[in-house]
């Protein structure tokens, strides 16, 4: 019997969602869509990654795309955990990996159809 740590379970879940095509960068989500943050990867830029984490872009947080800028979809406004609104550049938003919003019980079932990523 395999016994996984919480971090290993989360890594396996992210891998499963990526393989199923249920994830995308925050900057590619349609306006009005909601999801949960699966990972933040600065792709070598630790300062950007640290800044996003400090603003609340942490694994498991709920994120909603509110608006895109007029030219080139930059910047975009997002709401984190239904409380804080933040403006991000596309380059920042695209290092935040977002997956489907799960029900509070964590059963793996989407909370509702309109919340699909």
Secondary structure by P-SEA (a helix, b strand, c coil): cccccaaaaaaaaaaaaaaaccccccccccccbbbbbcccccccaaaaaaaaaaacccccbbbbbcccccccccbbbbbccccbbbbbcaaaaaacccccccccccccccccccccc
